[in-house]
Amino acid sequence: MHSGSIAPPARSRGIAAPAPLWLYASIVVAAVLIRAPAFGDPNYHIDEGFYLLVGDRMRDGALPYVDLWDRKPFGLFVIYWAIAAIGGASASAVQLAAGASVAATAIVLARVARRWVADPVALLVAITYVAALEALAGGGGQTPVFYNLAIAAMAAWSVRARDAPDHAQLTRAAVAAALCGGIALTIKPTCLPECVVLGGFIAAQLTRHSGSMRGALPRIALIAAIGVLPSLTCVAYFIAIGHGADYLFATVVSATRRLPPSLDERVAQARYLVPRLAPLSLMAAAGVALLYRTDRGDATWLAAWIGAALVGFLMVPNFYDHYALPLLPSLCVAAAPVFARPATGAIFAAIVAGWALLLAGWPAIERTQRSRAAMATATELILSNRGGHSLYVFDGPPSLYTLTRAPLPTRWVFPEHLATSEERDAIGVAPLGELAVILRRHPAVIVAADGDGPRHPSPAAHRLVRVVLARRYRRVASVYLPDLAGGRRVGIFALRGSVAPPAASAPATPLRSAAAPRS
């Protein structure tokens, strides 16, 4: 069944067979070495700083979507709550957890690849995955860094289900796959196409074992129910505590109200993404073609998994580089037959991994050091001027709230929710109205980036902040904060006068044109 450049491991030596310890150890070492340069950077990426803020405040009783607003599913914040609870609210804790997830994902991908290739080639697949993350902002704790593990595990159980010799083993594999997919959905729902496709292969296997669709349907329905159970549990929890509307608006409705990017932006996004994915995509396409010669069933499975991941990527009209991270598991596994070619396979793997690291600017140790120093300086400046009162980060890293332990001035503390035009109808509040409420409370310190800040800045929001800063605040300092995108200079502004008033809680300004969730 396996020939040519693809190593011929028997099915018993493939995914289900124990892998040698050196393979696991090598993958862990590779993950540590590749990800170590960013370790301890509190400003690697704005997203994970915000997620850690939510997780940390959950320890104090704050509730996502109610006390801190975002549209990510509850599972992601549970992960960050656990990180904060176990490791403290530090960037190092996030990066340790993310690194462990990456190493585990790479191990699972290597085990899947062992279905067709020998252990040294499976190691190349794993290392390629770890390296490829770096070129797409995956060197920290982005959402796919965690749910890629669940999807990879679902894929592995899908393969186990295809090889199951009897109903009992097939059912165990199907249930495990459904649970993995269900967990992934609670972290990011764009993995739904992958869950459907991988689940579809399992359903087909159940049908073959049962002899008919009618005989398999009850079992298929039960396993599908297991898959949606984690998401339904999240919904039921928020309904039970009286915040079902908040949860559904944030995680479902709000995404449909964001302004989509223009055609020019989409073209620019494609130009950015193509060089980062093209080498690995070419290897994956060639790998599927090679595998098709010897095992059409497995090649079809791989192609379907890649296609499903691509559909999930295209489901989100707005683009950030890390949105492409879910493409990597299937592409890396599909490249395995190419990496197995005796004369050129290792060279191809080195080119793909090296190119990704080159685009990422790896190792960037100096950037991490500068970022840590700059964030420490900004934190000290805020603390020395805040006087125990409120802080508002209008345009800057949300991690400053965590580092200073400052009270939050609003539910909408992720800067882009109030500072950009694309969110104006999507967050359940009138952004300008909420911004005016915050500024009327006179935060003791305001952090605002020099210039217009993020993409699609709201001119009215930035104008309002500039006016208030000019009238009531003095610039304490300007600090350049390096980050993955290069960095930005932010101004730290202190309220003029003697003592700032304590932070007060005020109701959000609801949208008048649409039904908003309860505040």
C-alpha positions in Angstrom: 0.0 0.0 0.0 3.0 2.3 0.5 5.8 2.5 -2.0 8.3 4.8 -3.6 9.5 7.7 -1.4 6.9 7.1 1.2 8.2 4.9 4.0 6.2 1.7 4.2 5.2 1.5 7.9 2.5 -1.1 8.5 -0.7 0.2 9.9 0.3 -1.3 13.3 3.5 0.8 13.3 1.6 4.0 12.3 -0.5 6.4 14.3 -1.7 4.0 17.0 1.8 2.4 17.7 3.9 3.9 20.5 6.5 6.3 19.2 10.1 6.3 20.4 11.0 8.6 23.3 13.6 10.3 21.2 10.9 11.6 18.8 8.9 13.2 21.7 12.1 14.6 23.2 13.3 16.1 20.0 10.0 17.8 19.3 9.9 19.3 22.8 13.5 20.6 22.4 12.7 22.1 19.0 9.6 23.8 20.4 11.7 25.3 23.3 14.5 26.5 21.1 12.3 28.1 18.4 9.9 29.8 20.9 12.4 30.7 23.6 13.5 34.1 22.1 10.0 35.6 22.8 9.8 34.2 26.3 8.8 36.8 28.9 7.8 39.5 26.4 4.7 41.1 27.9 3.9 42.9 24.6 4.5 40.2 22.0 0.9 40.6 20.7 -2.0 42.8 21.9 -4.5 39.9 21.7 -2.9 37.6 24.3 -2.3 40.5 26.6 -6.1 41.2 26.5 -6.9 37.5 27.0 -4.7 37.3 30.0 -6.3 40.4 31.4 -9.7 38.8 31.1 -8.5 35.5 32.7 -6.8 37.4 35.5 -9.9 39.5 36.3 -12.1 36.3 36.2 -10.1 35.2 39.3 -11.6 38.3 41.0 -15.1 37.5 39.9 -15.3 39.3 36.6 -17.5 37.7 33.9 -16.6 37.8 30.2 -19.2 39.5 28.0 -20.7 41.2 31.1 -17.7 42.9 32.9 -15.2 42.6 30.0 -16.5 42.5 26.5 -15.2 40.5 23.6 -16.5 38.1 21.0 -14.3 35.1 21.6 -16.0 32.0 22.9 -15.9 31.2 26.6 -13.5 28.3 26.2 -10.6 30.6 25.4 -11.2 32.6 28.5 -11.4 29.5 30.6 -7.9 28.6 29.3 -6.6 32.0 30.2 -8.3 31.9 33.6 -6.5 28.6 34.3 -3.2 30.1 33.1 -3.6 33.1 35.4 -4.8 30.9 38.3 -1.9 28.4 38.0 1.0 30.6 36.8 -0.1 34.1 37.7 -1.0 36.9 35.4 2.4 37.0 33.6 3.5 36.8 30.0 5.8 33.9 31.0 2.8 31.8 32.2 1.0 32.4 28.9 4.1 31.5 26.9 4.8 28.3 28.9 1.2 27.2 28.4 1.3 28.1 24.7 4.6 26.4 24.3 3.3 23.2 25.9 0.3 23.3 23.6 2.5 23.8 20.5 4.8 20.9 21.5 1.7 18.7 22.1 0.2 19.7 18.8 3.5 18.9 17.0 3.6 15.5 18.7 0.1 14.7 17.5 0.9 15.8 14.0 4.0 13.6 14.0 2.0 10.6 15.1 -0.5 11.2 12.3 2.4 11.5 9.8 3.8 8.2 11.0 0.9 6.6 9.2 2.9 7.1 6.0 6.4 8.0 6.9 9.2 6.9 9.2 10.0 8.6 12.5 12.8 11.0 11.3 10.4 12.3 8.7 7.6 12.7 11.2 10.1 14.8 13.2 10.5 17.1 10.2 6.7 17.5 10.0 6.6 18.5 13.7 9.5 21.0 13.5 8.0 22.5 10.4 4.8 23.2 12.3 6.5 24.8 15.2 8.6 27.0 12.8 5.7 27.9 10.5 3.7 29.4 13.5 6.4 32.1 13.9 5.7 33.7 10.5 2.0 34.1 11.4 2.2 35.7 14.8 1.9 32.2 16.4 4.9 32.5 18.7 2.8 33.5 21.7 -0.7 32.6 22.9 -2.9 33.3 20.0 -6.2 31.4 19.9 -5.2 28.8 17.3 -2.1 27.9 19.3 -4.5 26.2 21.7 -7.3 24.9 19.5 -5.0 23.6 16.8 -4.2 20.9 19.4 -7.8 19.9 19.8 -8.3 19.8 16.0 -5.1 17.8 15.5 -6.3 15.4 18.1 -9.6 15.1 16.4 -7.8 14.3 13.1 -5.8 11.7 14.8 -8.9 10.0 16.3 -10.5 10.3 12.8 -7.7 8.2 11.4 -7.9 5.8 14.3 -11.6 5.4 13.6 -10.9 4.6 10.0 -8.6 1.8 11.1 -10.8 0.4 13.9 -11.3 -3.3 13.5 -14.6 -3.5 15.5 -17.5 -1.5 16.7 -16.1 -1.0 20.2 -12.8 0.6 19.1 -14.6 2.6 16.4 -17.1 4.0 18.9 -14.3 4.9 21.3 -12.4 6.7 18.6 -15.5 8.5 17.4 -16.4 9.7 20.9 -12.9 11.0 21.5 -12.9 12.8 18.2 -16.2 14.4 18.9 -15.0 15.6 22.3 -11.8 17.1 20.8 -13.8 18.9 18.1 -16.3 20.1 20.7 -13.6 21.6 22.8 -12.1 23.3 19.8 -15.5 24.9 19.0 -15.6 26.5 22.5 -12.3 28.2 21.7 -12.9 29.4 18.1 -16.0 28.5 16.1 -14.3 28.9 12.7 -13.0 25.4 13.2 -16.5 24.2 12.5 -15.8 23.1 8.8 -12.9 20.9 10.0 -15.2 19.4 12.7 -17.8 18.7 10.1 -15.4 17.1 7.5 -13.5 15.0 10.0 -16.7 14.0 11.6 -18.1 13.1 8.2 -15.4 10.6 7.6 -16.1 9.0 11.0 -19.9 8.9 10.1 -19.0 7.2 6.9 -17.0 4.6 8.8 -19.9 4.1 11.3 -22.2 3.5 8.3 -19.9 0.9 6.8 -19.6 -0.9 10.1 -23.4 -0.8 10.6 -24.2 -1.9 7.1 -26.6 0.9 6.4 -27.2 4.6 7.1 -30.4 3.8 9.0 -28.5 1.4 11.3 -25.8 4.0 11.9 -27.9 7.1 12.3 -28.7 6.8 16.0 -25.0 6.4 16.8 -24.0 9.2 14.5 -26.6 11.5 16.1 -25.3 10.6 19.6 -21.7 11.3 18.7 -22.7 14.6 17.0 -24.5 15.5 20.2 -21.3 14.8 22.2 -19.5 17.2 19.9 -21.8 20.1 20.4 -22.2 19.4 24.2 -19.3 21.7 25.3 -20.7 24.7 23.3 -24.2 24.0 24.6 -22.8 23.9 28.1 -21.3 27.3 27.7 -24.7 28.7 26.5 -26.6 27.0 29.2 -24.3 28.4 31.9 -24.8 32.0 30.8 -28.5 31.5 30.4 -28.6 30.0 33.9 -26.9 33.1 35.4 -29.1 35.5 33.5 -26.6 36.6 30.8 -27.6 34.4 27.9 -28.3 37.5 25.7 -24.9 39.0 26.5 -23.2 35.7 25.5 -25.1 35.1 22.3 -24.8 38.8 21.2 -21.0 38.8 21.8 -20.1 35.4 20.3 -22.6 35.2 17.5 -24.4 38.4 16.5 -21.5 40.9 16.9 -19.3 39.3 14.3 -22.0 39.9 11.6 -22.0 43.6 12.3 -18.3 44.4 11.8 -17.5 46.4 8.7 -15.8 44.1 6.1 -12.5 45.1 4.5 -12.4 46.8 1.2 -11.2 45.1 -2.0 -7.9 47.0 -1.8 -7.4 45.7 1.7 -8.2 42.1 0.6 -5.6 42.4 -2.2 -3.0 43.7 0.3 -3.8 40.9 2.7 -3.3 38.3 0.0 0.0 39.8 -0.9 1.1 39.6 2.7 -0.2 36.0 3.2 1.0 34.3 0.0 4.8 34.4 0.7 4.1 33.1 4.2 2.0 30.1 3.1 3.1 29.4 -0.5 6.2 27.1 0.2 4.3 24.9 2.7 1.2 24.9 0.5 3.2 23.7 -2.5 4.8 20.9 -0.4 1.3 19.9 0.9 -0.1 19.8 -2.6 2.7 17.7 -3.8 2.4 15.4 -0.8 -1.3 14.8 -1.4 -0.4 14.0 -5.1 2.3 11.5 -4.0 0.0 9.9 -1.5 -2.8 9.6 -4.0 -0.6 7.2 -6.1 -0.5 4.7 -3.2 -3.5 5.4 -1.0 -6.4 7.3 -2.5 -8.5 7.1 0.6 -5.8 8.7 2.8 -5.1 11.3 0.1 -8.8 12.2 -0.1 -8.9 12.5 3.7 -6.0 14.9 3.7 -7.3 17.0 0.9 -10.7 17.3 2.6 -9.1 18.3 5.9 -7.0 21.0 4.1 -10.1 22.2 2.2 -12.1 22.4 5.5 -9.4 24.4 7.2 -9.3 26.8 4.2 -13.1 27.3 4.4 -12.8 28.1 8.1 -10.1 30.7 7.3 -12.3 32.3 4.6 -15.3 32.4 6.9 -13.9 35.5 8.6 -13.9 38.5 6.2 -11.6 40.6 8.3 -8.0 39.5 8.2 -5.1 39.3 10.6 -2.1 37.2 10.0 -2.8 34.8 12.9 -6.2 33.9 11.3 -4.2 31.7 9.0 -2.6 29.6 11.8 -5.4 26.9 11.6 -4.2 26.1 8.1 -0.9 24.8 9.4 -1.7 21.4 11.0 -3.3 19.9 7.8 -0.6 21.5 5.5 2.3 20.2 7.6 0.9 16.6 7.7 0.2 16.7 4.0 3.8 17.7 3.3 5.1 14.5 4.9 5.3 12.4 1.7 7.5 15.1 0.2 9.7 15.4 3.2 10.1 11.6 3.0 11.8 11.7 -0.4 15.4 10.3 0.1 17.4 12.9 -1.8 15.5 16.1 -1.3 12.9 15.7 1.5 15.0 17.0 4.4 16.2 19.9 2.2 12.6 20.8 1.4 11.6 20.7 5.0 14.6 22.9 6.0 13.6 25.4 3.3 10.0 25.7 4.5 10.9 26.0 8.1 13.9 28.3 7.5 11.8 30.6 5.3 9.1 30.9 8.0 11.7 31.8 10.6 13.3 34.3 8.2 10.0 36.1 7.6 9.3 36.1 11.3 12.6 37.9 12.0 13.6 35.1 14.3 15.2 35.0 16.8 14.5 38.7 17.6 16.0 38.3 21.1 16.9 42.0 21.1 13.2 42.9 20.4 12.1 40.9 23.4 14.6 42.6 25.7 13.6 46.0 24.5 10.0 45.2 24.9 10.4 44.0 28.4 12.4 47.1 29.3 9.9 49.5 27.6 6.9 47.9 29.3 8.6 48.1 32.7 9.2 51.8 32.1 5.6 52.4 31.0 4.3 50.5 34.0 6.5 52.5 36.4 5.4 55.8 34.8 1.7 54.9 35.1 2.0 53.7 38.7 3.9 56.9 39.7 1.1 59.1 38.2 -2.0 57.0 38.8 -2.0 57.4 42.6 -4.2 54.4 43.1 -6.9 55.8 40.8 -8.1 54.8 37.3 -6.2 54.1 34.1 -7.6 54.2 30.6 -5.6 52.7 27.7 -7.3 54.2 24.7 -4.8 53.0 22.2 -2.1 50.8 23.6 -1.5 47.3 25.1 -4.3 46.1 27.4 -1.6 44.3 29.4 -0.9 47.6 31.0 -4.0 47.1 33.1 -2.6 43.8 34.3 0.8 45.1 35.0 -0.5 48.1 37.0 -3.5 46.2 38.6 -5.5 49.3 37.7 -9.3 49.2 37.9 -11.0 49.0 34.5 -12.8 52.1 33.3 -15.2 50.3 31.0 -16.4 46.9 29.8 -14.8 47.6 26.4 -11.1 47.7 27.4 -9.8 46.1 24.1 -8.7 49.4 22.4 -10.0 48.6 18.9 -13.5 48.2 20.1 -13.9 51.9 20.8 -11.1 53.4 18.7 -11.9 52.0 15.3 -14.7 52.6 12.8 -15.1 48.9 11.9 -16.6 48.1 15.3 -19.1 51.0 15.4 -22.2 48.9 15.0 -20.8 45.6 16.4 -20.1 45.9 20.1 -23.6 46.5 21.5 -22.8 50.1 22.5 -22.3 53.4 20.8 -18.5 53.7 20.8 -18.4 57.5 20.9 -21.0 57.6 23.7 -19.1 55.1 25.8 -15.8 56.9 25.1 -17.4 60.2 26.3 -18.6 58.5 29.5 -15.1 57.2 30.2 -13.5 60.6 29.6 -16.1 62.4 31.8 -14.9 60.2 34.7 -11.4 61.8 34.3 -9.1 58.8 34.5 -5.9 59.6 36.4 -3.8 58.4 33.5 -4.6 57.9 29.8 -2.4 56.0 27.4 -2.8 57.0 23.7 -0.5 56.1 20.8 1.0 58.9 18.8 -0.8 59.2 15.5 -4.1 57.6 14.5 -3.2 54.2 15.8 -4.9 51.0 14.5 -6.2 50.3 11.1 -9.6 51.9 10.4 -9.2 54.4 13.1 -12.4 56.3 14.1 -11.6 60.0 13.3 -14.3 61.2 15.7 -13.0 59.0 18.6 -9.4 60.1 18.1 -10.4 63.7 17.8 -12.4 63.5 21.0 -9.5 62.0 22.9 -7.1 64.6 21.6 -9.3 67.4 22.7 -9.7 66.1 26.2 -6.0 65.4 26.5 -5.2 69.0 25.4 -7.6 70.5 27.9 -7.2 68.4 31.0 -4.0 66.3 30.8 -0.3 66.8 30.6 2.1 64.5 28.7 4.3 62.7 31.3 6.4 60.8 28.7 6.5 59.1 25.4 7.5 55.5 25.4 8.3 53.3 22.3 6.8 49.9 22.9 8.2 47.2 20.6 5.9 44.4 19.6 5.6 41.7 16.9 4.3 44.2 14.3 7.3 46.5 14.9 6.1 48.6 17.7 4.5 52.0 18.4 5.2 55.1 20.4 2.6 55.8 23.0 2.0 58.9 25.1 1.4 58.6 28.8 -0.8 61.5 30.0 -1.6 62.4 33.6 -4.6 64.4 34.8 -3.8 68.0 35.6 -4.4 69.1 39.2 -3.8 67.5 42.5 -5.6 64.3 43.1 -7.6 62.4 40.5 -11.1 61.3 41.5 -11.5 57.5 42.2 -12.7 55.4 39.3 -16.5 55.2 39.3 -18.7 52.7 37.7 -21.2 54.0 35.2 -23.6 52.3 32.8 -22.7 51.9 29.2 -24.4 54.0 26.6 -26.7 51.6 24.6 -27.1 51.6 20.9 -30.4 53.2 20.0 -30.7 51.7 16.6 -30.4 48.1 17.6 -31.3 45.8 20.4 -28.3 45.6 22.7 -27.6 43.0 25.3 -28.1 43.7 29.0 -25.3 45.6 30.7 
